[in-house]
């Protein structure tokens, strides 16, 4: 779907549907909605008076114009109460509108910048949010489904701005929104892809495509190279799989120096059976998305390179399957990470932290000044936060605050969990430097505590997105299936740092 910004009058725009809006409680529409109402001989005002249009949030009313306008349809979108309307609401509204209008006969849609007029929001922020919402809301994963004869697709959404002085800045903002949304959709595609179609080798190929498109550095370590580097923690997870593991590095250089201002490390378990500590069969199919962290950092790197912040960023994606087998790691085995730290493997289903450990070590070796890791790490975070927010754990409050701001700007809710020293006791082992699981309590924090020694004093944030990575239905910018959470948060962080 193409997204455009143009100067003009929405009431005179030729499109299959034009979209205006109304706040709750408004009885006499003004602005663009008022202009369209006048062209329709007061049809919108009459529907307001009759109670058919109330402006409530989520309300979408279609009016057929019967030749009174160039567009055959006018859609009036309810904005809810003005005091509650913000940029997040703009993004969600845009997504919901695209879904609602995705039906036969509608290929082109024109809309105003919701919130930028009487709403009092910044026009550029609204343009970006409308673009993001439209691209995110239009997303569907249909790769493996036979095309339906009546499948409807919107080909173009145009944001029509009446003030010519605003068009250039709003076009740039919308282009940024498109870049960020398309990156999110790439991560969604990867996470939705069945594991027999997307192996570690397949992810490495996608990363190579991203590198070629955006002129990024790429390096993919094979098993023998990882063995030479001492990545025994990561390789212990890969032992049971017939698929070769891949340790992927993408690098963007927009700043000075040889090191990296920021490292993004993403867990890439392309399918997680639990290994020898095998999972129950129920819902195991969802474990194709246990590589969402890797998908997110790879996708984010493309957008970062496209938006060109002035800093150096590296992404590391340790990718493997976690399978049972005659060569698989067993509970009780002791393995060693790249930094020499030994790990007693209590539960082979706590494998995400094992692959991240060596990814974090490599980030430090490469000279990362700050590190973010993202992973579908624990079921415990779902118990704590449900599918509303993801957990953040950190060793540096100031750095974490910057990521929180980036997540908030993306419309993502986060919640910071404590990293008190008392939790260190939970991962102490009798036979190694640490163990990979603790007691039943504080499972999300224990996962972060396991990772903490591998970053040392480097400012670091751990993002546990296990509760929000897969959604049961469409809601606002969130799509059914892989949600794409964390991608735009990391892009925003990089832009803020650069």
PyMOL commands that set and color helices and strands:
alter all, ss='L'
color gray80, all
select helices_A, chain A and resi 10-12+31-39+43-49+82-84+87-101+123-137+164-192+200-214+223-229+232-238+284-289+292-307+352-365+380-385+397-409+421-427+443-452+487-497
alter helices_A, ss='H'
color red, helices_A
select strands_A, chain A and resi 2-7+17-22+60-64+73-78+108-111+156-161+217-221+246-253+262-272+312-322+334-336+342-344+370-375+390-394+414-416+434-435+459-464+470-471+481-482
alter strands_A, ss='S'
color yellow, strands_A
deselect
rebuild
show_as cartoon
